[in-house]
Amino acid sequence: MTGKQRASLRAMANPLDTIIYIGKEGITDGTVKEVYDALEARELIKGCVQQGAPLTAKEALTELCEKTGAEPIQFIGRRFVMYRPSRENPRIVIE
């Protein structure tokens, strides 16, 4: 993925609501399934690492991307954004 494509996705992610929260248990199997399903439905999602979590946003983003086959887009503070095109119905076109 090029820097220009990543910048375009960052711009698209800016107004999105955070839908994934990583809590004190860290990343569980349920979290991975939830992220996988959200990526399939939305393609671009925003997550947040809560205060008591054992991971940083970068660590959570890296681990979730490995487990779901997604692309890391950005992480700032405790928030992160990831992207994976939908396997059945891709909607976001990046050039």
Buried (B, 14 or more C-beta within 10 A) or exposed (E): EEEEBBEBBBEBBEEEEEBBEBBEEBBEEEBBEBBBEBBBEBBBBBBBBEEEBEBBBEBBBBBBBEBBEBBBBBBEEBBBBBBBBEEEEEEBEBE
